[in-house]
Amino acid sequence: MKAESILIVEDEAAIREMIAIALDMAGFIVLEAEDAQQAHRIIVDERPSLVLLDWMLPGISGLELARRLKRDESTQEVPVIILTAKGEEDNKIQGLESGADDYITKPFSTRELLSRIKAVLRRSSHRAAERAIDVQGLRLDPVSHRITAHDKAVEMGPTEYRLLEFFMSHQERAYTRSQMLDQVWGGNVYVEDRTIDVHIRRLRKALEPFGFDGFIQTVRGTGYRFSSKVEGRSEAL
């Protein structure tokens, strides 16, 4: 199973390092940012499993960043835990109303932090596993394991289904064949790059009668991306 990544957004280097060491020892991939602008770039590019967000940051506050993330459709599903020295009830309510999934008051123990992180990740994973994804009429329902295009059934093989599920869950980002292999097939399975291309062609063929094949786009020199921003037809493989 791929390790989950945690982004620590904290301007105090000593606190950031302390948290990073604890997360690394617990088996998480650690990402770090010291302000809201840097954090937002990492969230968009890396899609961390969870964000540990300090309230008091230079410039844009952690609270405002949390609000922005939850307003943006592309980032609103990223779980956020706010870290702060503000322990009053009104502050906690304000933090949770910003869209944060949890709120931890400093100082906190490593044991408590890890416990809260794991609880939020479990809730987030359960919600994501059951949530249908709809992009302009192309709908994937993971509970019923069905794909429809404008309410008409779309038939495809199990590998193409997994590919589409991955793409629709990670929109507007280019992935290399190696990254797709790790995410869709798993790191312990040997699959040649051209095999991935074959499944991409099959996926496009299944979507073509409904006009959604152009959403699976070839990115020259990189790999593929899923995007509803279609600028003409996809490049040939």
N, C-alpha and C positions, 0 to 999 in steps of 0.2 A: 504494500500500500504506500502511495506517495505521502511523504511527510507534509503536514499542514504548515503554512507560512503565517507568521505573525508580524505585523508592522508596528513598531514602537515609535510613537510620535511624542518626543519629550525633548525640551531644549536644554535640560541639565544633563551634561554628559555622564556624570557619575551615576545618576539614577538610571539613565538609559543603559549604561554598561551593566549595572547590577541586574536589571530585568533581563537583558540580553543573555547573560550567563545562565540565569535560571531557566529561561526558555530553551536555550541550546542544550542544557543538561537534560531537559524533559523531552528532547527529540524533535523540537520544532525548528523549522527554517526561520531565521531571524532577519527581518528587514528593519532599517532604521531611518528616521527623519527627524530633523530638529526644528522644523517649522511647518505651517499648514501648506504653503505652496509646494515644498518638496514632497510632503506627504501625499498631496493630491496627485502629483505626477506619478509617484510610485503606485498608488492605488489603481490608477487608470492603466498603467503599463503592466504591472505585475499581478493584479487581482489577488491580494492576500486573502487568506482564509478568515482573518480577523484583524481589527485595528485596535491597539491600545492607545488611547488618545488623551494626552494631558489637556486639562481645561485651559490653563494659563500658558499661552504660547505668544512669542513676539509677533506683532502684526495681527493677522487673523487669528482669533481665539479658537481653541479646540471645539468649543460649543458651536461657533459659527460654521466651522468645517463640517461638524456632524450634521448640521442642518442642510448644508449644501449637498453632502453625500446622499442624504435621504430624499432630497428633492429631485435628484438626477436619476432617471430611470436606469442608466447604465451602472450606477454604483449603489443604488438604494438597498440592494440585498446584502452588501458587505456588512457583517456584524461589527458593531462598535462598542467598546467598553471605555467609559470615561474615567480617567484617573485624576483626582483632585484633592486638595487640602480643605476644600469647602465642604464641611460636614453637616451644615444646617439642612433641615427638612426642605425648605424652599429651594435650596440649591440642588438637592437631589431630584426634586420634582422637575425643576428647570432642565436638568441634564437629561432625564428620561423623556421629557416632552420634546427634546431636540431630535429624538429618534434613536438615541443610544439604547443598546440592548441591556446594558448593566452599568453600574456606577460603583466605583471603589474609592473609599476615602483613604488618603495617606495619613499616617504611615500604615502599610499593610504588610503581612507576612508573605513570603514566597509561596507557602502552602496554600494560603487563601487565594492568591492571585491565580495559581495554576488550577485550582478547583473551580473558580468562577469562569476562567477561560474555557475549560473543558465542558462546563454546563452550557455556556452560550453556543459553543460549537455543536454540541449534540442537538440543541433546539434548532439551530440554523440548518443543520444537515437534514433533520426530519422535515422541516418546512420545505426545503429545496427539493427533496426527493418526491414530494407529493404535488408540487406546484406545476400546473400546465404552463407552457410557454407559447405565446401567440405573437407572431410577427406578420403583420399586414394580411392576416387570413390564413397563414401557414401555422398550424397548431400541433404541438406535440404534448400528449398527455402521458406522463410517466406512470401514472397509476393504472390506467387501462392499457398502456403500451400501444396506443393508437396515434396515427398521424393523419390529419385531415387538412385539406386545402379548400377553403371556402365551404366547409362542411361536407366535402366529398372525400371518401377514404383514399389514402395514398398507400400503395403497396410497395414494400421494399424488404430486403433481407436484413437479418439481425445485425450484421456488421455495418450496413448503411444506416440502420436505425441508431446505433451507438455513435457513429460519426455525426449524424445530424443532431443528436442530443448534445454532443460536445460542442458543436458549432453554435447551436442556438443558445447554449448556456454561456458562451464566450464570444459575443458578437463584436464586430468591428476591430478585431485584433488579428494580425497575421501570425500564423504558426508554421514552423518548419515541419518537414516530414518527421524528423526525429522527435519533436515535441508531441506531434499527433500520435506517433507510435507509442510513446510513453503514456499518454493520457487515455487513449482509446483501446489499445491492445495490451498495455502493461509492459513494464520494463523487462520482464523475464521471457518475453515471446520474441522469436526471431521472425521478422517480416521485412522483406525487401522494399525499398522505396517505390519501386514500380508497382508493387502490390497495392500500396496505398493509392497510387494514381488510378489503378483499375477500380477500386471501390469508390473513388471520387467520381469517376465517369458513370458508374452504376447509380450513384446517388443523384447525379444531375439528370440522368435519363428518367429516373422515377419522378423527379420534380418537374421535368420539362412540360408534360401535358397541361400542367396547371400554371405555368409561367413563372415558377420559382427557381428554375435551374440557375438563373443569373445571380442568385444570392450566394452561390458557392463560387467564389472568385479566386482565380490564380494570381498570385503575387510573384512577379518575376524575381528570380534570385533568392526567394525566401521559401514560399510554399503556398498556403491557402488561407483564406479568411471567409467568414460569413458576414455579409453586409447587405442591408436592404437598400443601400445607396448605389443603385445600379447605373453605371455609365456605359451603356451598350452591353453587348453580350460578353460572357467570360472568354478569356483567351483559351485557345486550344492547348491541350496538353502536348 
